[in-house]
Amino acid sequence: MDLVERSELEELQSKQVTELKIFNSGLKIGGTKFKKQDMPHLAH
């Protein structure tokens, strides 16, 4: 795995982590405001 691939992968992972943190804090703040269908990529 070369360095470019690796940095892109890390960037993608940190982006997903950030989205997840935003989603989780949104759940805490908004309660039922966020539903799973609003963010389908997080519904497994």
N, C-alpha and C positions, 0 to 999 in steps of 0.2 A: 504494500500500500504506500503510495507516494504522499508527499507532504501536502500537495494541493487537495487530494481526495480527503485526507485526514482533516484539514482545516474546514473544508466544506461540510463534512460529517459533523464535526464539533459545533459548527455554526447552526446546522439544522437541529441538532439535539438541544442546544441552548435555547433556540427559538421555541421548540416544543415545550421545554421546561417553563419558559416565560409565559407561554400561552396557558399552560396548566396552572401556574401561579395566579394569573389574571382570572382564570375560570374559577379557581377555588376561592379567591378573595371576593369574586362576584357572587358566588354562592353564599358566602358569609354575610355580605352586605345586603344582597337583594333577596335572599331566601329563595322563594319560588319564582323570582323574576327570570332567572336562567333555567331553561329547560333543556333536556338532552338534545332535542331536535334543533335547538338554536346553534349547537356546535356538534354536528354529527360526527366529526372526526375524533371526538373524545368519547363518543358512545361506543363501547365495545360489545 
